């Protein structure tokens, strides 16, 4: 998890909020970010995330739109 995001979560109470995960990365998966989120957002609802690998970003619009529709419901 990028330090700026971790610092934000440490300094802001997101209790009873919905945390929507999205990332653009050069690696696959969420690594330890999900564990960090579980710890830092204990009283929040965390959605299934959407991850785009940078080299695939230009071809991901359809998948991104489908994900938006899923989280809206």
C-alpha positions as CSV (number, residue, x, y, z in Angstrom):
1,X,0.0,0.0,0.0
2,X,1.4,3.4,-0.9
3,X,2.5,5.3,2.2
4,X,0.3,8.3,1.3
5,X,-2.8,6.0,1.4
6,X,-1.7,4.4,4.6
7,X,-1.1,7.8,6.3
8,X,-4.6,9.0,5.1
9,X,-6.3,5.9,6.6
10,X,-4.4,6.2,9.8
11,X,-5.4,9.8,10.2
12,X,-9.0,9.6,9.1
13,X,-11.8,7.6,10.7
14,X,-13.7,5.7,8.0
15,X,-15.9,3.9,10.4
16,X,-19.3,3.1,8.9
17,X,-18.1,4.2,5.5
18,X,-17.9,2.2,2.3
19,X,-14.3,1.9,1.0
20,X,-14.2,1.3,-2.7
21,X,-10.9,-0.3,-3.9
22,X,-9.3,0.6,-7.2
23,X,-5.7,0.4,-8.3
24,X,-3.5,0.8,-11.3
25,X,-0.4,-1.2,-10.9
26,X,2.5,-2.9,-12.7
27,X,2.3,-5.9,-10.5
28,X,-0.5,-8.5,-10.1
29,X,-2.8,-8.5,-7.1
30,X,-3.2,-6.5,-4.0
31,X,-0.1,-7.8,-2.2
32,X,-0.5,-6.9,1.5
33,X,-2.8,-3.9,0.9
34,X,-5.9,-5.9,1.7
35,X,-4.5,-6.9,5.1
36,X,-3.6,-3.3,5.8
37,X,-7.1,-2.2,4.9
38,X,-8.7,-4.8,7.1
39,X,-6.6,-3.4,10.0
40,X,-7.0,0.3,9.2
41,X,-10.7,0.2,8.3
42,X,-12.1,-2.2,10.9
43,X,-15.5,-0.7,11.1
44,X,-15.9,0.0,7.4
45,X,-17.4,-1.9,4.5
46,X,-14.7,-2.8,2.0
47,X,-15.8,-3.5,-1.6
48,X,-14.3,-6.1,-3.9
49,X,-11.6,-4.1,-5.7
50,X,-10.8,-3.4,-9.3
51,X,-7.2,-3.8,-10.3
52,X,-5.7,-2.7,-13.7
53,X,-2.2,-3.6,-14.8
54,X,-0.8,-0.5,-16.4
55,X,0.1,-2.2,-19.7
56,X,-3.6,-3.3,-20.0
57,X,-5.2,0.0,-19.0
58,X,-6.0,1.2,-22.5
59,X,-8.1,-1.9,-23.1
60,X,-9.9,-2.0,-19.8
61,X,-12.8,0.4,-20.3
62,X,-15.5,-2.3,-20.7
63,X,-14.3,-4.2,-17.6
64,X,-14.2,-0.9,-15.6
65,X,-17.8,0.0,-16.7
66,X,-19.0,-3.5,-15.6
67,X,-17.3,-3.1,-12.3
68,X,-18.9,0.4,-11.8
69,X,-22.3,-1.2,-12.4
70,X,-21.6,-4.0,-9.9
71,X,-20.6,-1.6,-7.1
72,X,-23.6,0.7,-7.7
73,X,-26.0,-2.1,-6.8
